[in-house]
Amino acid sequence: MTEKAEAPLSYTPLQDRLRQLLDGPAALDKRALLGTLCAEVSRRETRAYAAGWNDALAALPHGPRRENGA
């Protein structure tokens, strides 16, 4: 499964986002709230992990590639 990259238009700190979820207009039961919180943290971890890989790949030298046996 591939996931479309999300470009953050505006960054909301995790603590503020969790507060929005907890104080939202619809009351969630414990299971729904836990699922929502886990999904939010997972989404942020995935973006942070991908950003780290992008930074690492950008730091690699971009010289000409050597052919095997050359």
C-alpha positions as CSV (number, residue, x, y, z in Angstrom):
1,M,0.0,0.0,0.0
2,T,1.3,3.4,-0.9
3,E,0.4,6.5,0.9
4,K,0.2,9.9,-0.8
5,A,2.7,12.3,0.7
6,E,1.1,15.1,2.7
7,A,2.5,18.5,2.5
8,P,1.7,20.3,5.8
9,L,0.0,23.5,5.0
10,S,0.1,24.6,8.6
11,Y,1.8,22.8,11.4
12,T,-0.2,22.1,14.6
13,P,1.9,21.0,17.5
14,L,1.0,17.5,18.8
15,Q,-0.1,18.7,22.2
16,D,-2.5,21.3,20.5
17,R,-3.8,18.6,18.1
18,L,-4.5,16.2,21.0
19,R,-6.3,18.9,22.9
20,Q,-8.4,19.6,19.8
21,L,-9.3,15.9,19.7
22,L,-10.1,15.7,23.4
23,D,-12.1,18.9,23.5
24,G,-13.8,18.4,20.2
25,P,-17.5,18.9,19.5
26,A,-18.3,15.2,19.5
27,A,-17.8,13.2,22.6
28,L,-15.9,9.9,21.8
29,D,-16.0,6.8,23.9
30,K,-12.7,5.5,25.2
31,R,-12.0,3.1,22.4
32,A,-12.8,5.6,19.7
33,L,-10.7,8.3,21.4
34,L,-7.8,5.9,21.8
35,G,-8.0,4.9,18.2
36,T,-8.1,8.5,17.1
37,L,-5.1,9.4,19.3
38,C,-3.1,6.4,18.0
39,A,-3.9,7.3,14.4
40,E,-2.8,10.9,14.9
41,V,0.5,9.9,16.6
42,S,1.2,7.2,13.9
43,R,0.5,9.7,11.1
44,R,3.0,12.2,12.7
45,E,5.6,9.4,13.2
46,T,5.3,8.3,9.6
47,R,5.8,11.9,8.3
48,A,8.8,12.4,10.6
49,Y,10.3,9.0,9.5
50,A,9.9,9.9,5.8
51,A,11.4,13.4,6.4
52,G,14.4,11.8,8.0
53,W,14.9,9.5,4.9
54,N,14.5,12.5,2.6
55,D,17.2,14.4,4.5
56,A,19.5,11.4,4.5
57,L,19.0,10.8,0.7
58,A,19.6,14.5,0.0
59,A,22.9,14.3,1.9
60,L,24.2,11.5,-0.3
61,P,26.8,12.5,-2.9
62,H,25.4,12.8,-6.4
63,G,28.5,12.0,-8.5
64,P,28.4,9.8,-11.6
65,R,27.4,6.2,-10.9
66,R,30.0,3.5,-11.5
67,E,29.1,0.5,-13.5
68,N,29.7,-3.0,-12.1
69,G,33.0,-4.4,-13.4
70,A,34.4,-1.0,-14.4
